[in-house]
């Protein structure tokens, strides 16, 4: 049980770091946004976990915003175009 608590704290800390990068310096982190969009499914398991729901709410908001913009732009986008 103690090991699980440590792992939860480390995951929460990593999510907080990602959230901070998105909240405070989003325009300096296009590669991070691209990677998060590309691997978005990795965060599915954290959405329903009570320890991470608050952090995931903001992360989901940012990813949903960019995902909708990409969908509106079409499907033939290069990596460079997506990162603009």
Backbone as CSV, one residue per row, in Angstrom:
resi,resn,N_x,N_y,N_z,CA_x,CA_y,CA_z,C_x,C_y,C_z
1,UNK,0.832,-1.204,0.000,0.000,0.000,0.000,0.869,1.257,0.000
2,UNK,1.979,1.207,0.728,2.865,2.373,0.773,3.513,2.611,-0.592
3,UNK,3.897,1.524,-1.272,4.476,1.656,-2.614,3.479,2.288,-3.580
4,UNK,2.227,1.905,-3.466,1.189,2.459,-4.325,1.024,3.959,-4.079
5,UNK,1.086,4.361,-2.821,0.987,5.788,-2.491,2.148,6.579,-3.081
6,UNK,3.335,6.011,-3.035,4.510,6.683,-3.598,4.352,6.825,-5.113
7,UNK,3.903,5.770,-5.762,3.700,5.815,-7.213,2.642,6.853,-7.572
8,UNK,1.552,6.896,-6.812,0.507,7.899,-7.060,1.055,9.310,-6.909
9,UNK,1.883,9.526,-5.902,2.463,10.857,-5.696,3.400,11.245,-6.836
10,UNK,4.176,10.296,-7.333,5.084,10.571,-8.451,4.279,10.887,-9.717
11,UNK,3.242,10.111,-9.980,2.394,10.376,-11.147,1.741,11.741,-11.018
12,UNK,1.228,12.057,-9.839,0.597,13.360,-9.621,1.605,14.486,-9.850
13,UNK,2.819,14.307,-9.363,3.855,15.319,-9.546,4.164,15.507,-11.039
14,UNK,4.260,14.422,-11.786,4.522,14.526,-13.226,3.368,15.228,-13.946
15,UNK,2.149,14.890,-13.580,0.990,15.550,-14.185,0.959,17.038,-13.834
16,UNK,1.353,17.375,-12.621,1.409,18.786,-12.222,2.473,19.542,-13.012
17,UNK,3.592,18.903,-13.285,4.649,19.532,-14.090,4.144,19.774,-15.514
18,UNK,3.513,18.773,-16.093,2.952,18.932,-17.441,1.910,20.042,-17.444
19,UNK,1.049,20.025,-16.448,0.007,21.044,-16.334,0.615,22.438,-16.201
20,UNK,1.665,22.549,-15.436,2.341,23.837,-15.263,2.939,24.320,-16.581
21,UNK,3.548,23.420,-17.327,4.106,23.783,-18.638,3.020,24.272,-19.582
22,UNK,1.859,23.656,-19.510,0.758,24.057,-20.378,0.107,25.352,-19.908
23,UNK,0.064,25.550,-18.614,-0.605,26.737,-18.065,0.254,27.987,-18.146
24,UNK,1.544,27.836,-17.903,2.407,29.010,-17.759,3.240,29.353,-18.983
25,UNK,3.492,28.379,-19.829,4.350,28.668,-20.988,3.947,27.824,-22.192
26,UNK,2.676,27.821,-22.465,2.133,27.007,-23.551,2.783,27.321,-24.891
27,UNK,2.953,28.592,-25.195,3.503,28.980,-26.503,4.971,28.587,-26.671
28,UNK,5.650,28.241,-25.582,7.045,27.796,-25.660,7.161,26.267,-25.732
29,UNK,6.032,25.580,-25.712,6.059,24.119,-25.642,5.244,23.425,-26.736
30,UNK,5.434,23.796,-27.998,4.641,23.134,-29.049,4.952,21.641,-29.171
31,UNK,6.184,21.251,-28.898,6.535,19.827,-28.976,5.829,19.028,-27.888
32,UNK,5.700,19.631,-26.708,4.987,18.967,-25.618,3.518,18.792,-25.984
33,UNK,2.902,19.828,-26.500,1.491,19.744,-26.896,1.315,18.675,-27.974
34,UNK,2.207,18.660,-28.951,2.130,17.654,-30.014,2.244,16.242,-29.428
35,UNK,3.212,16.035,-28.552,3.412,14.711,-27.955,2.202,14.294,-27.123
36,UNK,1.630,15.237,-26.384,0.455,14.923,-25.568,-0.746,14.566,-26.441
37,UNK,-0.908,15.279,-27.544,-1.997,14.954,-28.464,-1.769,13.591,-29.115
38,UNK,-0.534,13.324,-29.474,-0.191,12.073,-30.146,-0.412,10.867,-29.234
39,UNK,-0.101,11.030,-27.956,-0.213,9.931,-26.988,-1.342,10.164,-25.986
40,UNK,-2.369,10.824,-26.438,-3.477,11.213,-25.566,-4.094,10.030,-24.818
41,UNK,-4.130,8.874,-25.448,-4.752,7.701,-24.827,-4.044,7.252,-23.549
42,UNK,-2.788,7.628,-23.374,-2.062,7.259,-22.158,-2.671,7.881,-20.908
43,UNK,-3.394,8.976,-21.084,-3.962,9.683,-19.944,-5.354,9.195,-19.565
44,UNK,-5.924,8.315,-20.362,-7.278,7.812,-20.100,-7.413,7.247,-18.692
45,UNK,-6.442,6.476,-18.274,-6.524,5.814,-16.972,-6.483,6.789,-15.798
46,UNK,-5.976,7.989,-16.024,-5.884,8.967,-14.942,-7.157,9.793,-14.784
47,UNK,-7.982,9.842,-15.812,-9.202,10.670,-15.773,-10.176,10.225,-14.699
48,UNK,-10.271,8.932,-14.476,-11.245,8.406,-13.522,-10.654,8.175,-12.140
49,UNK,-9.361,8.319,-12.012,-8.718,8.107,-10.712,-8.919,9.349,-9.846
50,UNK,-9.457,9.181,-8.640,-9.762,10.336,-7.779,-8.559,11.233,-7.480
51,UNK,-7.375,10.675,-7.422,-6.184,11.468,-7.088,-5.748,12.397,-8.211
52,UNK,-6.206,12.132,-9.430,-5.707,12.891,-10.576,-6.783,13.686,-11.318
53,UNK,-8.026,13.553,-10.914,-9.120,14.174,-11.670,-8.989,15.684,-11.778
54,UNK,-8.564,16.348,-10.722,-8.453,17.810,-10.763,-7.391,18.264,-11.757
55,UNK,-6.268,17.584,-11.774,-5.193,17.939,-12.703,-5.595,17.592,-14.136
56,UNK,-6.242,16.473,-14.298,-6.631,16.025,-15.630,-7.676,16.940,-16.260
57,UNK,-8.448,17.626,-15.450,-9.472,18.517,-15.997,-8.837,19.609,-16.858
58,UNK,-7.798,20.257,-16.365,-7.130,21.299,-17.147,-6.401,20.702,-18.348
59,UNK,-5.738,19.604,-18.139,-5.030,18.945,-19.235,-6.005,18.569,-20.352
60,UNK,-7.157,18.037,-19.980,-8.180,17.692,-20.971,-8.694,18.921,-21.706
61,UNK,-8.840,20.018,-20.990,-9.318,21.255,-21.614,-8.351,21.714,-22.698
62,UNK,-7.078,21.725,-22.383,-6.059,22.154,-23.346,-6.005,21.198,-24.534
63,UNK,-5.974,19.906,-24.260,-5.885,18.924,-25.342,-7.140,18.925,-26.211
64,UNK,-8.288,19.113,-25.605,-9.527,19.179,-26.384,-9.530,20.392,-27.299
65,UNK,-9.053,21.517,-26.794,-8.985,22.735,-27.603,-8.140,22.503,-28.850
66,UNK,-6.932,21.978,-28.661,-6.043,21.766,-29.802,-6.527,20.634,-30.702
67,UNK,-7.120,19.629,-30.126,-7.662,18.533,-30.920,-8.779,19.027,-31.834
68,UNK,-9.647,19.876,-31.323,-10.729,20.441,-32.138,-10.175,21.320,-33.251
69,UNK,-9.152,22.088,-32.957,-8.541,22.935,-33.990,-7.910,22.090,-35.087
70,UNK,-7.278,20.988,-34.706,-6.669,20.103,-35.702,-7.732,19.427,-36.557
71,UNK,-8.819,19.002,-35.927,-9.902,18.378,-36.688,-10.494,19.363,-37.689
72,UNK,-10.621,20.606,-37.287,-11.174,21.626,-38.178,-10.225,21.928,-39.337
73,UNK,-8.924,21.762,-39.096,-7.925,22.066,-40.125,-7.817,20.970,-41.177
74,UNK,-8.271,19.777,-40.866,-8.208,18.686,-41.834,-7.247,17.598,-41.409
75,UNK,-7.098,16.593,-42.264,-6.308,15.418,-41.906,-4.933,15.372,-42.541
76,UNK,-4.669,16.180,-43.547,-3.374,16.149,-44.234,-2.405,17.172,-43.657
77,UNK,-2.149,17.070,-42.372,-1.264,18.028,-41.718,0.075,17.379,-41.408
78,UNK,1.141,18.086,-41.709,2.475,17.603,-41.354,2.728,17.914,-39.881
79,UNK,3.760,17.300,-39.334,4.139,17.572,-37.947,4.430,19.055,-37.775
80,UNK,5.146,19.626,-38.724,5.497,21.046,-38.643,4.253,21.923,-38.644
81,UNK,3.300,21.574,-39.480,2.053,22.358,-39.571,1.253,22.243,-38.272
82,UNK,1.222,21.061,-37.692,0.506,20.856,-36.430,1.138,21.690,-35.328
83,UNK,2.456,21.772,-35.321,3.151,22.495,-34.262,3.045,24.005,-34.394
84,UNK,2.539,24.485,-35.520,2.327,25.924,-35.672,1.164,26.292,-34.850
